[in-house]
Amino acid sequence: MTIVESERVLVEVSEEDTAARFVALGFEKSENYDAVYGLRSQNPDVIYRLCESLRDLGIPYSTHRHMGADYQLQLLREQGHVHGPFKRINFFGNDWNDEAPFVLEDF
């Protein structure tokens, strides 16, 4: 999970064949990025439930230097919109470097 906002969620897939599960949830392929899929909704409850559904699928939320998906999710949790433990992928290096070391963490 790369972006969580009030009206959209973006996910980056590592293999094209894994995109099918996101498409089944209503995600659409980005016109600008090859491996990015997004879902937009003006109903915040759709976004909240989607975040929890992705958690249940084991999708980690990424960290970034500024306002990462994990940070946004934590705000939603503090506001009472989402509940339970989530996973995050914590990068140690450049966000865009595919070879950057990372660790999966519970938060």
Secondary structure, DSSP 8 states (H G I E B T S, - for coil): --EE-SSEEEEE-SSGGGHHHHHHTT-EE-SS-TTEEEEE-S-HHHHHHHHHHHHHTT--EE--SSS-HHHHHHHHHHTTSS-S--EEEEESS-TT-TT--EEEEE-
